[in-house]
Amino acid sequence: MATIHVLNGPNLNLLGTREPDVYGHATLADVEKLCRATAQRFDLSVEFRQSNHEGEIVDWIQQAGRQQAAGIVLNAGAYTHTSVAIHDAIKAATLPVIEVHISNIFAREDFRQHSYIAPVAKASLCGFGVDGYALAITGLAAMIGAAAKS
């Protein structure tokens, strides 16, 4: 069974309580459950992680590359707008990466409208709430040729 890595950056552990008017009421545990259920439809397993530490996220991207994961769904949180290190790790891993954001980053503050991830990602999704994770997994499954179970 192919594995996808769903990696979450800083403050996503606060989902459900942090700015619910922006991020909604779903918790990170709810997101994990959604990701696992979506991946299961395509016979994919999920490695689901969250960290507030940039270096740990870089390590996980490198690990996914070494393990020849099927791909990565990445919500880098605020590191989206600041991390050349994550950008470089994605390039080095040579895996398909789908960038996900719960809110529409282009409808927010100016500094949130630039992504260091987008230029090295296969696709980017934003503004779909936590459902964006399911859309990202579905899109990644299509990219790698994983068919939905009937």
PyMOL CGO cylinders between C-alpha atoms (Angstrom):
from pymol import cmd
from pymol.cgo import CYLINDER

trace = [
    CYLINDER, 0.00, 0.00, 0.00, 1.43, 3.37, -1.01, 0.3, 1, 1, 1, 1, 1, 1,
    CYLINDER, 1.43, 3.37, -1.01, 1.85, 5.98, 1.69, 0.3, 1, 1, 1, 1, 1, 1,
    CYLINDER, 1.85, 5.98, 1.69, 1.17, 9.69, 1.56, 0.3, 1, 1, 1, 1, 1, 1,
    CYLINDER, 1.17, 9.69, 1.56, 2.47, 12.07, 4.18, 0.3, 1, 1, 1, 1, 1, 1,
    CYLINDER, 2.47, 12.07, 4.18, 0.13, 14.76, 5.47, 0.3, 1, 1, 1, 1, 1, 1,
    CYLINDER, 0.13, 14.76, 5.47, 2.31, 17.35, 7.16, 0.3, 1, 1, 1, 1, 1, 1,
    CYLINDER, 2.31, 17.35, 7.16, 1.05, 20.30, 9.16, 0.3, 1, 1, 1, 1, 1, 1,
    CYLINDER, 1.05, 20.30, 9.16, 3.00, 23.31, 10.34, 0.3, 1, 1, 1, 1, 1, 1,
    CYLINDER, 3.00, 23.31, 10.34, 2.85, 25.76, 13.23, 0.3, 1, 1, 1, 1, 1, 1,
    CYLINDER, 2.85, 25.76, 13.23, -0.33, 26.46, 15.15, 0.3, 1, 1, 1, 1, 1, 1,
    CYLINDER, -0.33, 26.46, 15.15, -2.38, 23.84, 13.34, 0.3, 1, 1, 1, 1, 1, 1,
    CYLINDER, -2.38, 23.84, 13.34, -2.48, 21.96, 16.64, 0.3, 1, 1, 1, 1, 1, 1,
    CYLINDER, -2.48, 21.96, 16.64, -4.79, 24.81, 17.74, 0.3, 1, 1, 1, 1, 1, 1,
    CYLINDER, -4.79, 24.81, 17.74, -7.45, 24.11, 15.11, 0.3, 1, 1, 1, 1, 1, 1,
    CYLINDER, -7.45, 24.11, 15.11, -10.93, 24.32, 16.55, 0.3, 1, 1, 1, 1, 1, 1,
    CYLINDER, -10.93, 24.32, 16.55, -9.96, 27.01, 19.05, 0.3, 1, 1, 1, 1, 1, 1,
    CYLINDER, -9.96, 27.01, 19.05, -7.69, 29.42, 17.13, 0.3, 1, 1, 1, 1, 1, 1,
    CYLINDER, -7.69, 29.42, 17.13, -9.65, 32.04, 15.17, 0.3, 1, 1, 1, 1, 1, 1,
    CYLINDER, -9.65, 32.04, 15.17, -12.64, 29.81, 14.42, 0.3, 1, 1, 1, 1, 1, 1,
    CYLINDER, -12.64, 29.81, 14.42, -14.08, 32.57, 12.21, 0.3, 1, 1, 1, 1, 1, 1,
    CYLINDER, -14.08, 32.57, 12.21, -11.06, 32.04, 9.91, 0.3, 1, 1, 1, 1, 1, 1,
    CYLINDER, -11.06, 32.04, 9.91, -10.19, 28.36, 10.41, 0.3, 1, 1, 1, 1, 1, 1,
    CYLINDER, -10.19, 28.36, 10.41, -13.51, 26.84, 11.49, 0.3, 1, 1, 1, 1, 1, 1,
    CYLINDER, -13.51, 26.84, 11.49, -14.33, 24.57, 14.41, 0.3, 1, 1, 1, 1, 1, 1,
    CYLINDER, -14.33, 24.57, 14.41, -12.79, 21.31, 13.19, 0.3, 1, 1, 1, 1, 1, 1,
    CYLINDER, -12.79, 21.31, 13.19, -9.84, 20.07, 15.24, 0.3, 1, 1, 1, 1, 1, 1,
    CYLINDER, -9.84, 20.07, 15.24, -6.60, 18.60, 13.94, 0.3, 1, 1, 1, 1, 1, 1,
    CYLINDER, -6.60, 18.60, 13.94, -7.94, 15.20, 15.03, 0.3, 1, 1, 1, 1, 1, 1,
    CYLINDER, -7.94, 15.20, 15.03, -10.96, 15.82, 12.78, 0.3, 1, 1, 1, 1, 1, 1,
    CYLINDER, -10.96, 15.82, 12.78, -8.61, 16.66, 9.91, 0.3, 1, 1, 1, 1, 1, 1,
    CYLINDER, -8.61, 16.66, 9.91, -6.63, 13.47, 10.49, 0.3, 1, 1, 1, 1, 1, 1,
    CYLINDER, -6.63, 13.47, 10.49, -9.82, 11.40, 10.45, 0.3, 1, 1, 1, 1, 1, 1,
    CYLINDER, -9.82, 11.40, 10.45, -10.90, 13.08, 7.19, 0.3, 1, 1, 1, 1, 1, 1,
    CYLINDER, -10.90, 13.08, 7.19, -7.48, 12.44, 5.61, 0.3, 1, 1, 1, 1, 1, 1,
    CYLINDER, -7.48, 12.44, 5.61, -7.43, 8.79, 6.60, 0.3, 1, 1, 1, 1, 1, 1,
    CYLINDER, -7.43, 8.79, 6.60, -10.97, 8.20, 5.31, 0.3, 1, 1, 1, 1, 1, 1,
    CYLINDER, -10.97, 8.20, 5.31, -10.21, 9.93, 2.01, 0.3, 1, 1, 1, 1, 1, 1,
    CYLINDER, -10.21, 9.93, 2.01, -6.92, 8.07, 1.52, 0.3, 1, 1, 1, 1, 1, 1,
    CYLINDER, -6.92, 8.07, 1.52, -8.57, 4.75, 2.31, 0.3, 1, 1, 1, 1, 1, 1,
    CYLINDER, -8.57, 4.75, 2.31, -10.90, 5.25, -0.68, 0.3, 1, 1, 1, 1, 1, 1,
    CYLINDER, -10.90, 5.25, -0.68, -7.77, 5.05, -2.85, 0.3, 1, 1, 1, 1, 1, 1,
    CYLINDER, -7.77, 5.05, -2.85, -5.99, 2.27, -0.94, 0.3, 1, 1, 1, 1, 1, 1,
    CYLINDER, -5.99, 2.27, -0.94, -3.44, 4.75, 0.37, 0.3, 1, 1, 1, 1, 1, 1,
    CYLINDER, -3.44, 4.75, 0.37, -2.05, 4.83, 3.88, 0.3, 1, 1, 1, 1, 1, 1,
    CYLINDER, -2.05, 4.83, 3.88, -1.39, 8.10, 5.69, 0.3, 1, 1, 1, 1, 1, 1,
    CYLINDER, -1.39, 8.10, 5.69, 1.50, 9.31, 7.81, 0.3, 1, 1, 1, 1, 1, 1,
    CYLINDER, 1.50, 9.31, 7.81, -0.09, 12.29, 9.59, 0.3, 1, 1, 1, 1, 1, 1,
    CYLINDER, -0.09, 12.29, 9.59, 2.08, 14.76, 11.51, 0.3, 1, 1, 1, 1, 1, 1,
    CYLINDER, 2.08, 14.76, 11.51, 2.12, 18.27, 12.95, 0.3, 1, 1, 1, 1, 1, 1,
    CYLINDER, 2.12, 18.27, 12.95, 4.99, 20.38, 14.23, 0.3, 1, 1, 1, 1, 1, 1,
    CYLINDER, 4.99, 20.38, 14.23, 5.58, 23.94, 15.32, 0.3, 1, 1, 1, 1, 1, 1,
    CYLINDER, 5.58, 23.94, 15.32, 9.27, 23.53, 14.38, 0.3, 1, 1, 1, 1, 1, 1,
    CYLINDER, 9.27, 23.53, 14.38, 10.55, 24.26, 10.89, 0.3, 1, 1, 1, 1, 1, 1,
    CYLINDER, 10.55, 24.26, 10.89, 13.50, 21.86, 11.05, 0.3, 1, 1, 1, 1, 1, 1,
    CYLINDER, 13.50, 21.86, 11.05, 11.26, 18.97, 12.01, 0.3, 1, 1, 1, 1, 1, 1,
    CYLINDER, 11.26, 18.97, 12.01, 9.06, 19.62, 8.98, 0.3, 1, 1, 1, 1, 1, 1,
    CYLINDER, 9.06, 19.62, 8.98, 12.18, 19.69, 6.77, 0.3, 1, 1, 1, 1, 1, 1,
    CYLINDER, 12.18, 19.69, 6.77, 13.25, 16.36, 8.31, 0.3, 1, 1, 1, 1, 1, 1,
    CYLINDER, 13.25, 16.36, 8.31, 9.83, 14.83, 7.58, 0.3, 1, 1, 1, 1, 1, 1,
    CYLINDER, 9.83, 14.83, 7.58, 9.91, 15.98, 3.95, 0.3, 1, 1, 1, 1, 1, 1,
    CYLINDER, 9.91, 15.98, 3.95, 13.37, 14.49, 3.53, 0.3, 1, 1, 1, 1, 1, 1,
    CYLINDER, 13.37, 14.49, 3.53, 12.21, 11.27, 5.21, 0.3, 1, 1, 1, 1, 1, 1,
    CYLINDER, 12.21, 11.27, 5.21, 9.22, 11.02, 2.84, 0.3, 1, 1, 1, 1, 1, 1,
    CYLINDER, 9.22, 11.02, 2.84, 11.65, 11.37, -0.07, 0.3, 1, 1, 1, 1, 1, 1,
    CYLINDER, 11.65, 11.37, -0.07, 14.00, 8.69, 1.26, 0.3, 1, 1, 1, 1, 1, 1,
    CYLINDER, 14.00, 8.69, 1.26, 11.06, 6.34, 1.84, 0.3, 1, 1, 1, 1, 1, 1,
    CYLINDER, 11.06, 6.34, 1.84, 9.76, 7.01, -1.66, 0.3, 1, 1, 1, 1, 1, 1,
    CYLINDER, 9.76, 7.01, -1.66, 6.36, 8.04, -0.37, 0.3, 1, 1, 1, 1, 1, 1,
    CYLINDER, 6.36, 8.04, -0.37, 3.65, 8.45, -2.98, 0.3, 1, 1, 1, 1, 1, 1,
    CYLINDER, 3.65, 8.45, -2.98, 3.46, 12.16, -2.20, 0.3, 1, 1, 1, 1, 1, 1,
    CYLINDER, 3.46, 12.16, -2.20, 2.94, 14.84, 0.41, 0.3, 1, 1, 1, 1, 1, 1,
    CYLINDER, 2.94, 14.84, 0.41, -0.01, 17.00, 1.36, 0.3, 1, 1, 1, 1, 1, 1,
    CYLINDER, -0.01, 17.00, 1.36, 1.48, 20.01, 3.11, 0.3, 1, 1, 1, 1, 1, 1,
    CYLINDER, 1.48, 20.01, 3.11, -0.08, 22.78, 5.14, 0.3, 1, 1, 1, 1, 1, 1,
    CYLINDER, -0.08, 22.78, 5.14, 3.07, 24.61, 6.17, 0.3, 1, 1, 1, 1, 1, 1,
    CYLINDER, 3.07, 24.61, 6.17, 1.06, 27.24, 8.05, 0.3, 1, 1, 1, 1, 1, 1,
    CYLINDER, 1.06, 27.24, 8.05, 3.02, 30.46, 8.53, 0.3, 1, 1, 1, 1, 1, 1,
    CYLINDER, 3.02, 30.46, 8.53, 6.18, 28.79, 7.18, 0.3, 1, 1, 1, 1, 1, 1,
    CYLINDER, 6.18, 28.79, 7.18, 4.51, 29.01, 3.76, 0.3, 1, 1, 1, 1, 1, 1,
    CYLINDER, 4.51, 29.01, 3.76, 5.39, 32.69, 3.71, 0.3, 1, 1, 1, 1, 1, 1,
    CYLINDER, 5.39, 32.69, 3.71, 8.89, 32.49, 5.18, 0.3, 1, 1, 1, 1, 1, 1,
    CYLINDER, 8.89, 32.49, 5.18, 10.63, 29.16, 4.69, 0.3, 1, 1, 1, 1, 1, 1,
    CYLINDER, 10.63, 29.16, 4.69, 13.22, 28.77, 1.99, 0.3, 1, 1, 1, 1, 1, 1,
    CYLINDER, 13.22, 28.77, 1.99, 14.35, 25.66, 3.88, 0.3, 1, 1, 1, 1, 1, 1,
    CYLINDER, 14.35, 25.66, 3.88, 10.99, 23.92, 3.33, 0.3, 1, 1, 1, 1, 1, 1,
    CYLINDER, 10.99, 23.92, 3.33, 11.02, 25.05, -0.32, 0.3, 1, 1, 1, 1, 1, 1,
    CYLINDER, 11.02, 25.05, -0.32, 14.47, 23.50, -0.77, 0.3, 1, 1, 1, 1, 1, 1,
    CYLINDER, 14.47, 23.50, -0.77, 13.47, 20.27, 1.02, 0.3, 1, 1, 1, 1, 1, 1,
    CYLINDER, 13.47, 20.27, 1.02, 10.51, 19.84, -1.34, 0.3, 1, 1, 1, 1, 1, 1,
    CYLINDER, 10.51, 19.84, -1.34, 12.76, 20.33, -4.37, 0.3, 1, 1, 1, 1, 1, 1,
    CYLINDER, 12.76, 20.33, -4.37, 15.23, 17.76, -3.03, 0.3, 1, 1, 1, 1, 1, 1,
    CYLINDER, 15.23, 17.76, -3.03, 12.57, 15.17, -2.19, 0.3, 1, 1, 1, 1, 1, 1,
    CYLINDER, 12.57, 15.17, -2.19, 11.31, 15.02, -5.80, 0.3, 1, 1, 1, 1, 1, 1,
    CYLINDER, 11.31, 15.02, -5.80, 7.85, 13.89, -4.69, 0.3, 1, 1, 1, 1, 1, 1,
    CYLINDER, 7.85, 13.89, -4.69, 4.54, 15.38, -5.74, 0.3, 1, 1, 1, 1, 1, 1,
    CYLINDER, 4.54, 15.38, -5.74, 3.51, 17.91, -3.09, 0.3, 1, 1, 1, 1, 1, 1,
    CYLINDER, 3.51, 17.91, -3.09, 0.07, 19.44, -2.78, 0.3, 1, 1, 1, 1, 1, 1,
    CYLINDER, 0.07, 19.44, -2.78, 0.01, 22.70, -0.82, 0.3, 1, 1, 1, 1, 1, 1,
    CYLINDER, 0.01, 22.70, -0.82, -3.11, 23.19, 1.30, 0.3, 1, 1, 1, 1, 1, 1,
    CYLINDER, -3.11, 23.19, 1.30, -4.43, 26.16, 3.27, 0.3, 1, 1, 1, 1, 1, 1,
    CYLINDER, -4.43, 26.16, 3.27, -7.67, 26.18, 5.20, 0.3, 1, 1, 1, 1, 1, 1,
    CYLINDER, -7.67, 26.18, 5.20, -8.31, 29.88, 4.61, 0.3, 1, 1, 1, 1, 1, 1,
    CYLINDER, -8.31, 29.88, 4.61, -8.02, 31.79, 1.36, 0.3, 1, 1, 1, 1, 1, 1,
    CYLINDER, -8.02, 31.79, 1.36, -4.53, 33.23, 1.82, 0.3, 1, 1, 1, 1, 1, 1,
    CYLINDER, -4.53, 33.23, 1.82, -5.12, 35.66, -1.06, 0.3, 1, 1, 1, 1, 1, 1,
    CYLINDER, -5.12, 35.66, -1.06, -8.02, 37.31, 0.77, 0.3, 1, 1, 1, 1, 1, 1,
    CYLINDER, -8.02, 37.31, 0.77, -5.92, 37.95, 3.87, 0.3, 1, 1, 1, 1, 1, 1,
    CYLINDER, -5.92, 37.95, 3.87, -3.02, 40.16, 4.87, 0.3, 1, 1, 1, 1, 1, 1,
    CYLINDER, -3.02, 40.16, 4.87, -0.47, 41.03, 2.18, 0.3, 1, 1, 1, 1, 1, 1,
    CYLINDER, -0.47, 41.03, 2.18, 2.31, 39.02, 3.84, 0.3, 1, 1, 1, 1, 1, 1,
    CYLINDER, 2.31, 39.02, 3.84, 0.18, 35.85, 3.61, 0.3, 1, 1, 1, 1, 1, 1,
    CYLINDER, 0.18, 35.85, 3.61, -0.25, 36.20, -0.14, 0.3, 1, 1, 1, 1, 1, 1,
    CYLINDER, -0.25, 36.20, -0.14, 3.26, 34.97, -1.01, 0.3, 1, 1, 1, 1, 1, 1,
    CYLINDER, 3.26, 34.97, -1.01, 4.08, 31.27, -0.87, 0.3, 1, 1, 1, 1, 1, 1,
    CYLINDER, 4.08, 31.27, -0.87, 7.56, 29.76, -0.97, 0.3, 1, 1, 1, 1, 1, 1,
    CYLINDER, 7.56, 29.76, -0.97, 5.82, 26.38, -1.34, 0.3, 1, 1, 1, 1, 1, 1,
    CYLINDER, 5.82, 26.38, -1.34, 3.72, 27.06, -4.46, 0.3, 1, 1, 1, 1, 1, 1,
    CYLINDER, 3.72, 27.06, -4.46, 6.62, 27.24, -6.95, 0.3, 1, 1, 1, 1, 1, 1,
    CYLINDER, 6.62, 27.24, -6.95, 7.76, 23.72, -6.01, 0.3, 1, 1, 1, 1, 1, 1,
    CYLINDER, 7.76, 23.72, -6.01, 4.33, 22.16, -5.42, 0.3, 1, 1, 1, 1, 1, 1,
    CYLINDER, 4.33, 22.16, -5.42, 2.38, 20.25, -8.06, 0.3, 1, 1, 1, 1, 1, 1,
    CYLINDER, 2.38, 20.25, -8.06, -0.78, 22.08, -6.97, 0.3, 1, 1, 1, 1, 1, 1,
    CYLINDER, -0.78, 22.08, -6.97, -2.08, 24.51, -4.36, 0.3, 1, 1, 1, 1, 1, 1,
    CYLINDER, -2.08, 24.51, -4.36, -5.48, 24.68, -2.69, 0.3, 1, 1, 1, 1, 1, 1,
    CYLINDER, -5.48, 24.68, -2.69, -6.79, 27.37, -0.39, 0.3, 1, 1, 1, 1, 1, 1,
    CYLINDER, -6.79, 27.37, -0.39, -10.08, 28.58, 0.99, 0.3, 1, 1, 1, 1, 1, 1,
    CYLINDER, -10.08, 28.58, 0.99, -11.95, 25.25, 1.11, 0.3, 1, 1, 1, 1, 1, 1,
    CYLINDER, -11.95, 25.25, 1.11, -11.68, 24.92, 4.87, 0.3, 1, 1, 1, 1, 1, 1,
    CYLINDER, -11.68, 24.92, 4.87, -10.53, 21.54, 6.14, 0.3, 1, 1, 1, 1, 1, 1,
    CYLINDER, -10.53, 21.54, 6.14, -12.25, 19.92, 3.14, 0.3, 1, 1, 1, 1, 1, 1,
    CYLINDER, -12.25, 19.92, 3.14, -9.22, 21.15, 1.19, 0.3, 1, 1, 1, 1, 1, 1,
    CYLINDER, -9.22, 21.15, 1.19, -7.27, 18.25, 2.68, 0.3, 1, 1, 1, 1, 1, 1,
    CYLINDER, -7.27, 18.25, 2.68, -9.70, 15.73, 1.15, 0.3, 1, 1, 1, 1, 1, 1,
    CYLINDER, -9.70, 15.73, 1.15, -9.52, 17.56, -2.18, 0.3, 1, 1, 1, 1, 1, 1,
    CYLINDER, -9.52, 17.56, -2.18, -5.72, 17.51, -2.01, 0.3, 1, 1, 1, 1, 1, 1,
    CYLINDER, -5.72, 17.51, -2.01, -5.62, 13.76, -1.32, 0.3, 1, 1, 1, 1, 1, 1,
    CYLINDER, -5.62, 13.76, -1.32, -8.08, 13.11, -4.15, 0.3, 1, 1, 1, 1, 1, 1,
    CYLINDER, -8.08, 13.11, -4.15, -5.97, 15.21, -6.52, 0.3, 1, 1, 1, 1, 1, 1,
    CYLINDER, -5.97, 15.21, -6.52, -2.74, 13.55, -5.40, 0.3, 1, 1, 1, 1, 1, 1,
    CYLINDER, -2.74, 13.55, -5.40, -4.33, 10.12, -5.90, 0.3, 1, 1, 1, 1, 1, 1,
    CYLINDER, -4.33, 10.12, -5.90, -5.22, 11.11, -9.47, 0.3, 1, 1, 1, 1, 1, 1,
    CYLINDER, -5.22, 11.11, -9.47, -1.66, 12.34, -10.08, 0.3, 1, 1, 1, 1, 1, 1,
    CYLINDER, -1.66, 12.34, -10.08, -0.13, 9.04, -8.97, 0.3, 1, 1, 1, 1, 1, 1,
    CYLINDER, -0.13, 9.04, -8.97, -2.73, 6.90, -10.73, 0.3, 1, 1, 1, 1, 1, 1,
    CYLINDER, -2.73, 6.90, -10.73, -4.46, 5.56, -7.62, 0.3, 1, 1, 1, 1, 1, 1,
    CYLINDER, -4.46, 5.56, -7.62, -8.02, 4.59, -8.50, 0.3, 1, 1, 1, 1, 1, 1,
    CYLINDER, -8.02, 4.59, -8.50, -10.88, 4.92, -6.06, 0.3, 1, 1, 1, 1, 1, 1,
    CYLINDER, -10.88, 4.92, -6.06, -12.24, 1.67, -4.72, 0.3, 1, 1, 1, 1, 1, 1,
    CYLINDER, -12.24, 1.67, -4.72, -15.76, 0.91, -5.85, 0.3, 1, 1, 1, 1, 1, 1,
]
cmd.load_cgo(trace, "trace")
